[in-house]
Amino acid sequence: MESRMLHTFTVEGKGHFPIDMLRYDECFPNDQNSAAAIANSQWGDGNVKIHLAAWQPKRWKPTEKRWESFLWKIIQTRVSW
């Protein structure tokens, strides 16, 4: 079995956060501010940056086109041990 690494990435968008993307990309909020931003996204109207993380195999990448279909863009990614 391939070892898993911590993938962190930031998404930016406005309006309601596509909560199903957490399930789809098997990721989670990377900090308390991001969790709060997800919870409050339905009331916001400005751009929001949310930091996410996922324990996945080294070659894994978040599904960029699917995020974009919800009008959210991946603006930064990083892989660490």
C-alpha positions as CSV (number, residue, x, y, z in Angstrom):
1,M,0.0,0.0,0.0
2,E,1.3,3.4,-1.0
3,S,2.1,5.7,2.0
4,R,-0.1,8.7,2.5
5,M,1.1,12.3,2.7
6,L,-0.6,15.4,3.9
7,H,-1.9,17.5,1.0
8,T,-2.9,21.0,1.9
9,F,-4.6,23.4,-0.6
10,T,-6.5,26.6,-0.6
11,V,-9.6,27.3,-2.5
12,E,-11.1,30.7,-3.1
13,G,-14.6,31.6,-4.1
14,K,-17.7,33.5,-3.0
15,G,-21.1,32.5,-2.0
16,H,-22.2,29.1,-0.6
17,F,-19.3,26.7,-0.1
18,P,-19.8,23.4,-2.0
19,I,-19.8,21.3,1.1
20,D,-20.1,18.0,-0.9
21,M,-16.5,18.7,-2.2
22,L,-15.2,17.7,1.3
23,R,-16.6,14.3,0.7
24,Y,-15.7,14.1,-3.0
25,D,-12.0,15.0,-2.4
26,E,-11.9,13.3,1.0
27,C,-10.6,16.5,2.6
28,F,-11.3,18.6,5.7
29,P,-10.9,22.2,6.9
30,N,-7.2,22.7,7.9
31,D,-7.9,25.2,10.7
32,Q,-10.7,26.7,12.8
33,N,-10.9,29.9,10.6
34,S,-11.6,27.8,7.6
35,A,-14.2,25.7,9.3
36,A,-16.0,28.9,10.4
37,A,-15.7,30.3,6.9
38,I,-17.4,27.2,5.5
39,A,-20.2,27.5,8.1
40,N,-20.7,31.2,7.3
41,S,-20.3,31.0,3.5
42,Q,-24.0,31.1,2.8
43,W,-24.2,34.7,4.2
44,G,-21.1,36.1,2.7
45,D,-20.9,37.9,-0.6
46,G,-17.1,38.6,-0.9
47,N,-14.3,36.3,-1.9
48,V,-13.3,33.9,0.8
49,K,-10.1,31.7,1.1
50,I,-10.5,28.4,2.8
51,H,-7.6,26.1,3.7
52,L,-8.2,22.4,3.3
53,A,-6.2,19.2,4.0
54,A,-6.3,15.6,2.9
55,W,-4.3,12.5,3.8
56,Q,-3.8,10.9,0.3
57,P,-1.2,9.1,-1.8
58,K,1.7,11.2,-3.0
59,R,0.3,11.5,-6.6
60,W,-3.2,12.7,-5.5
61,K,-4.5,16.1,-6.5
62,P,-7.7,17.9,-5.7
63,T,-10.2,17.8,-8.5
64,E,-9.6,21.3,-10.0
65,K,-12.3,21.2,-12.7
66,R,-15.0,20.1,-10.2
67,W,-14.1,22.9,-7.9
68,E,-14.3,25.3,-10.8
69,S,-17.8,23.9,-11.7
70,F,-18.9,25.3,-8.3
71,L,-17.2,28.7,-9.0
72,W,-14.4,28.0,-6.5
73,K,-10.8,28.0,-7.6
74,I,-7.8,26.1,-6.2
75,I,-5.2,28.8,-5.7
76,Q,-2.4,26.9,-3.8
77,T,-1.4,23.3,-3.2
78,R,1.3,21.8,-1.1
79,V,2.4,18.2,-0.1
80,S,4.3,17.4,3.1
81,W,5.1,14.3,5.2
